[in-house]
Amino acid sequence: MFKLAIFDFDGTLVDSKDVGITLYNRLAEKFKTRKIEDLESLWKLPLLERLKALNISLIKLPGLIADMKKEYEHSLSYIEMFPGMRELLLELKGKGHSVAIISSNSESNIRDYFRSKRLDVLGTVLSPAHLWGKDKAIKTLLRVYHLRREEAVYVGDEVRDIEACQKAGVKIICVDWGHDPPELLQAAHPDYMAGSAEDIRSILARYPG
């Protein structure tokens, strides 16, 4: 049975897409990038192609992410959890499972958000410095919690989450409501797909770890 549930934050637990777009467009002029105007077309592209379409170079990316994290804290009150996720987290904690988060967002933003929602479920929160550093963060969590790979499961919403889990040897449940569309996720071969919090609950109930 699994002992640790690792979640992504934005796009998996919370619906922050509109806030993220607003913050990004506000910073676009500063970083000389293109504003997001045609979200539907952009959403269908792999991450690196999205960055290219928006004129976001890997050199600009760290500064842009840092500024977005700073601005994000002022928007916490506008962000809601996806349906059923609050109840799922409380249920996991109540059953004795540990809950951790790995996110490109900052630990302070995430903990402030959970405090504002009176949701006392979090263990470790990691915010990798590199956008593609989640595999190392997963391995760090396994060491912190003294777990084998099969005793942890990851819940995320992006292809890079799948790639990180494949590198770390941890199974992943991908949600179909996040940053990457289902067709991109399926092409990357996640272990499970979920269309609701209830789907995640059902998968975890029969999780083979």
C-alpha positions in Angstrom: 0.0 0.0 0.0 1.2 3.5 -0.7 2.3 5.7 2.2 3.0 9.0 0.4 0.8 11.0 -2.0 2.8 13.6 -3.8 0.7 16.4 -5.6 1.5 19.1 -8.0 -0.2 22.4 -7.0 -1.2 24.7 -9.8 -3.4 22.9 -12.3 -3.8 19.8 -10.2 -5.0 20.9 -6.8 -6.0 24.5 -7.6 -7.5 26.2 -10.6 -5.1 29.0 -11.0 -5.0 29.2 -14.8 -6.8 32.6 -15.1 -4.6 34.1 -12.4 -1.5 32.7 -14.0 -2.4 34.2 -17.4 -3.1 37.6 -15.9 0.2 37.6 -14.0 2.1 36.5 -17.0 0.6 39.0 -19.3 1.3 41.7 -16.8 5.0 40.8 -16.9 5.3 40.2 -20.6 6.4 43.7 -21.4 9.1 43.6 -18.7 10.6 40.4 -20.1 9.9 41.3 -23.8 7.8 38.2 -24.3 4.5 37.7 -26.2 1.2 38.0 -24.3 -1.1 35.0 -24.2 -4.0 35.8 -26.5 -5.0 32.5 -28.2 -5.0 30.1 -25.2 -6.7 27.3 -27.0 -4.0 26.9 -29.6 -1.2 27.5 -27.1 -2.6 24.8 -24.8 -2.2 22.1 -27.4 1.5 22.7 -27.8 4.2 20.8 -25.8 5.8 23.0 -23.1 9.0 23.9 -25.1 7.0 24.9 -28.1 4.7 27.0 -25.9 7.8 28.8 -24.6 9.0 29.4 -28.1 5.7 30.7 -29.3 5.7 33.2 -26.4 9.3 34.2 -27.0 10.3 32.9 -23.6 14.0 31.8 -23.8 15.5 29.5 -21.2 17.6 32.6 -20.1 14.5 34.6 -19.4 12.6 31.8 -17.8 14.1 31.9 -14.2 13.5 35.6 -13.8 10.0 35.4 -15.1 9.1 32.5 -12.8 10.6 34.3 -9.8 8.5 37.5 -10.5 5.4 35.4 -11.0 5.9 33.7 -7.6 6.2 37.2 -6.0 3.0 38.4 -7.7 1.1 35.2 -7.0 0.9 35.8 -3.2 -1.4 38.8 -3.8 -3.9 36.6 -5.8 -4.3 33.7 -3.4 -7.8 34.7 -2.3 -9.0 34.4 -5.9 -7.9 30.8 -6.4 -10.2 27.8 -5.7 -9.4 24.1 -5.4 -10.8 21.8 -8.0 -14.0 20.0 -7.0 -13.4 17.2 -4.5 -9.7 17.8 -4.0 -10.1 19.3 -0.5 -12.1 16.3 0.6 -9.5 13.9 -1.0 -6.6 15.5 0.9 -8.4 15.3 4.2 -9.3 11.7 3.6 -5.7 10.8 2.8 -4.5 12.5 5.9 -7.2 10.9 8.0 -6.2 7.4 6.8 -2.6 8.0 7.8 -1.1 8.7 4.4 1.5 11.5 4.2 0.8 14.3 1.7 3.6 16.3 0.0 3.7 18.8 -2.8 6.3 19.4 -5.5 5.6 22.6 -7.4 7.2 25.4 -9.5 5.3 27.7 -7.2 7.0 28.8 -3.9 6.6 26.9 -0.6 5.5 30.1 1.1 2.7 30.7 -1.4 1.5 27.1 -1.1 1.6 27.0 2.7 -0.1 30.4 2.9 -2.9 29.1 0.6 -3.4 26.0 2.7 -3.5 28.1 5.9 -6.1 30.4 4.4 -8.3 27.4 3.6 -7.8 25.9 7.1 -6.4 22.8 5.5 -3.9 21.2 7.8 -2.7 18.2 5.7 0.7 19.2 4.3 4.0 17.5 5.1 7.0 18.5 2.9 6.7 21.1 0.2 9.5 21.3 -2.4 9.9 24.0 -5.0 12.7 22.9 -7.5 14.9 25.7 -8.8 14.8 24.2 -12.3 11.5 23.7 -14.2 12.6 20.2 -15.1 13.9 19.3 -11.7 11.0 17.4 -10.3 12.6 13.9 -10.6 15.3 15.0 -8.2 12.7 16.4 -5.9 10.8 13.1 -5.9 13.9 11.2 -5.0 14.5 13.7 -2.2 11.0 13.0 -0.8 11.7 9.3 -0.9 14.8 9.8 1.2 13.0 12.3 3.6 10.2 9.8 4.2 12.4 6.7 4.1 10.3 5.1 1.5 10.7 2.7 -1.5 9.6 4.0 -4.9 6.5 1.7 -4.9 5.3 3.3 -1.6 4.8 6.7 -3.2 2.4 7.9 -5.9 2.4 11.3 -7.7 -0.6 13.2 -8.9 0.1 15.8 -11.6 -1.2 17.5 -14.7 1.8 17.9 -17.1 4.0 15.9 -19.4 7.0 17.0 -17.4 5.4 15.4 -14.3 5.2 12.1 -16.2 8.8 12.4 -17.4 9.9 13.2 -13.8 8.1 10.2 -12.4 9.5 7.9 -15.1 13.0 9.0 -14.2 12.4 8.6 -10.5 10.6 5.2 -10.9 7.4 6.4 -9.2 3.9 5.8 -10.6 1.8 8.8 -11.7 -1.9 9.6 -11.9 -2.5 12.4 -14.4 -5.5 14.6 -14.1 -7.2 15.8 -17.4 -8.2 19.3 -16.1 -4.7 20.9 -15.8 -2.0 22.6 -17.8 -1.5 19.9 -20.5 -4.4 18.5 -22.5 -5.3 14.8 -22.3 -3.9 14.0 -25.7 -0.4 15.2 -24.8 -0.6 13.4 -21.5 -1.7 10.1 -23.0 1.1 10.3 -25.6 3.6 10.4 -22.7 2.2 7.2 -21.2 1.2 8.0 -17.6 0.3 5.1 -15.4 -3.2 6.3 -14.8 -5.5 9.0 -16.0 -8.2 10.7 -13.8 -11.1 12.9 -14.8 -12.2 13.7 -11.2 -11.2 13.6 -7.6 -13.3 10.5 -7.3 -11.3 8.8 -10.1 -8.1 9.6 -8.1 -9.7 8.1 -5.0 -10.7 4.9 -6.8 -7.2 4.5 -8.3 -5.6 5.0 -4.9 -8.0 2.5 -3.3 -6.6 -0.3 -5.6 -3.1 1.1 -5.9 -0.7 -1.9 -6.0 2.1 -0.4 -4.1 
